[in-house]
Amino acid sequence: MSGIKELEKLRNLLEKHHEIWKNAIPLIASENVTSWFVREATISDLCHRYAEGWVGERVYAGCQVIDQVETLALDLMKNIYDASFVDLRPISGVVANLAVYSAFAKAGDLMLAISIASGGHISHAPEYASSGVRIGGTAGSVTRLQVKYLPFDPEVMNIDVDRAEKVIREMQPKIINFGASVFLFPHPVKELADAAKEVGTHVNYDAAHVAGLIGGKQFQDPLREGADTVTMSTHKTLFGPQKGAILASSEDLAAPIKQAAFPGVTSNHHLHNIAGLAAALIEFKHFGRDYASQVIKNAKKLAESLYEYGFNVVCPDLGFTESHTVLVDISNFQSSIGLGKDIEELLERANIIINRNLLPWDIKEGRNYKNPGGIRLGTSEITRLGLKESEMEFIAELFKKLLIDKKDPDDIKSEVREFRKDYQQLHYAFPSSKNPYDYLRIA
Ligand SMILES: Cc1ncc(COP(=O)(O)O)c(C=O)c1O
């Protein structure tokens, strides 16, 4: 039967993908790996169900147990983040942002956020850049917000507080959106929240990248620093399944958020991932603090080791990073290897998975997002595999061998495969005999 052949082809492809990850060094800052307890929950019957509406007020039958599962996940989130209100219905970080935009602004209103070149996310971006080039950012092209950029100081990879305060007072935006996709240092929420409040601005903090670091009490605490809402993905430094969440500082903000989440931006809210998130949050309550602390130690060590080998890691005077992320300016490799895309491809040939990234000064220097001057590295996933500081030195050495010594990527790949043999168990998780990268073959 050709159907069986096609199915076998699909299963073989998935197995092949798992095999690659089992033998790779995964350094993508926006990714992580879930435990088998999370996966067990995500393949439960909840992946077939709907539960439109709020817990206890559904407009679907069959939700008695689903309500209990969602309540458990909501309570865990409230507890970990000390939030007055939580909505877990957004199915991703972008959808959580969309819900906040529509809850607290309307088309034509002004939002301040960080530009993409400075590390901002496409969901914060305008429809058009000031040059007239179409960016198609979610805030601009879906919610139709006007977006202006927060003044940013590339020297310290952070928002320029004095200039930003002036802009907030002058422009009186409807929303200010902190947070970024290249998020090295805590943002000045505390420093700018008063100005925002004085002019009636809603303060959102997009914690997509740093949710696990905040939950693990190792970064900043935006809800205590003046953020009204926090949006996030649940699958980057927080090691849940792919989902989104909104936290609020006060129950008073619940009504517009609930309305925006449903019927605004979701109908089905992916209940299996609510269950998987509950499992991840239970793990996080036990291991989150130690995990987040090691993630940051690893990022600092990786940055320092790369810098010692001569890589232009940004912000050496500031200790490189206070998060899971390391940003490296690789534009000096342009004539020998190429730019971000070329370096990303070369590393992938050696089973080291990273991603290219714009640097704040790239556009001015004639580079663009397709082949930018930077690479972004993250330590969230490798930390879950039990790697510590000494292994960061080893990874930096692999970068040196490949990019500086120009060693054959196939030789480095063999080293990576050999190295990974010792790191096949998940850490900061309850014990399970299964390898986190095993493919689950039912029959
Ligand atoms: C700052 C920021 N916000 C939002 C998102 C989008 O999250 P998701 O992919 O869950 O929609 C990302 C994704 O990387 C991000 O970096």
Ligand as a Chemical Component Dictionary entry (heavy atoms), coordinates in Angstrom:
data_LIG
# 
_chem_comp.id                   LIG 
_chem_comp.type                 NON-POLYMER 
_chem_comp.pdbx_formal_charge   0 
_chem_comp.three_letter_code    LIG 
# 
loop_
_chem_comp_atom.comp_id 
_chem_comp_atom.atom_id 
_chem_comp_atom.alt_atom_id 
_chem_comp_atom.type_symbol 
_chem_comp_atom.charge 
_chem_comp_atom.model_Cartn_x 
_chem_comp_atom.model_Cartn_y 
_chem_comp_atom.model_Cartn_z 
_chem_comp_atom.pdbx_ordinal 
LIG C1 C1 C 0 11.132 38.799 21.864 1  
LIG C2 C2 C 0 10.289 37.766 21.209 2  
LIG N1 N1 N 0 8.967  37.908 21.253 3  
LIG C3 C3 C 0 8.143  37.015 20.679 4  
LIG C4 C4 C 0 8.656  35.910 20.032 5  
LIG C5 C5 C 0 7.728  34.981 19.351 6  
LIG O1 O1 O 0 7.474  33.865 20.047 7  
LIG P1 P1 P 0 6.744  32.627 19.380 8  
LIG O2 O2 O 0 7.711  32.047 18.422 9  
LIG O3 O3 O 0 6.418  31.792 20.561 10 
LIG O4 O4 O 0 5.518  33.150 18.684 11 
LIG C6 C6 C 0 10.015 35.718 19.959 12 
LIG C7 C7 C 0 10.543 34.530 19.257 13 
LIG O5 O5 O 0 11.661 34.203 19.167 14 
LIG C8 C8 C 0 10.871 36.677 20.548 15 
LIG O6 O6 O 0 12.191 36.563 20.473 16 
# 
loop_
_chem_comp_bond.comp_id 
_chem_comp_bond.atom_id_1 
_chem_comp_bond.atom_id_2 
_chem_comp_bond.value_order 
_chem_comp_bond.pdbx_ordinal 
LIG C1 C2 SING 1  
LIG C2 N1 SING 2  
LIG C2 C8 DOUB 3  
LIG N1 C3 DOUB 4  
LIG C3 C4 SING 5  
LIG C4 C5 SING 6  
LIG C4 C6 DOUB 7  
LIG C5 O1 SING 8  
LIG O1 P1 SING 9  
LIG P1 O2 DOUB 10 
LIG P1 O3 SING 11 
LIG P1 O4 SING 12 
LIG C6 C7 SING 13 
LIG C6 C8 SING 14 
LIG C7 O5 DOUB 15 
LIG C8 O6 SING 16 
# 
